[in-house]
Structures are given as structure tokens and as C-alpha cells.
Amino acid sequence: MIGTKLYKQDLDLAEYENTSTWCNKNNAMLVDKGEYFEVIPFSEDTKEQTPSLSERIAVLEDAVNTLMEGVATNG
């Protein structure tokens, strides 16, 4: 399953769920590659590249603020 690509355009959520479950059981992870998600082995090097919870929250807050600004100017 390593190397499997799930293309976002035709994403089957059941397949995504099954793949992520497999990843959790087999020390692997799904990585966002832009147009698709790819299954890669989890390693300590990968762990260093994974954003912390606070970094993830900051990105989400920025996205929400950007969306809210768009609503305020268009609404």
C-alpha cells in the first residue's frame, strides 16, 4: 500500500478512510501532495516535518479570518 495515491478530484471517502486505517496500523501516513494524497512510511524524519498542534491551529485561524474578511467585503 506504500506509494498508493488517492486523487482529490475523484476522492472516495470510504477508500480514504480504509487507507488511513491501514496507515495507522502499519506505521505509515497519508501526505498531501497537492492533487492527491500519497501513502508513505512514517519515520522520525517525517515526524519532524509534521506541524505541531499550535502551528495547525494558527493555519486554521488564518484561513477562517481570510474567509471572514471575504464575507465582510462581499456581503
Residue, then its C-alpha position, 0 to 999 in steps of 0.5 A: m500500500i506504500g506509494t498508493k495515491l488517492y486523487k482529490q478530484d475523484l476522492d472516495l471517502a470510504e477508500y480514504e478512510n480504509t487507507s488511513t486505517w491501514c496507515n495507522k496500523n502499519n506505521a505509515m501516513l497519508v501526505d498531501k501532495g497537492e492533487y492527491f494524497e500519497v501513502i508513505p512510511f512514517s519515520e522520525d524524519t517525517k515526524e519532524q516535518t509534521p506541524s505541531l498542534s499550535e502551528r495547525i491551529a494558527v493555519l486554521e485561524d488564518a484561513v477562517n479570518t481570510l474567509m471572514e474578511g471575504v464575507a465582510t467585503n462581499g456581503 
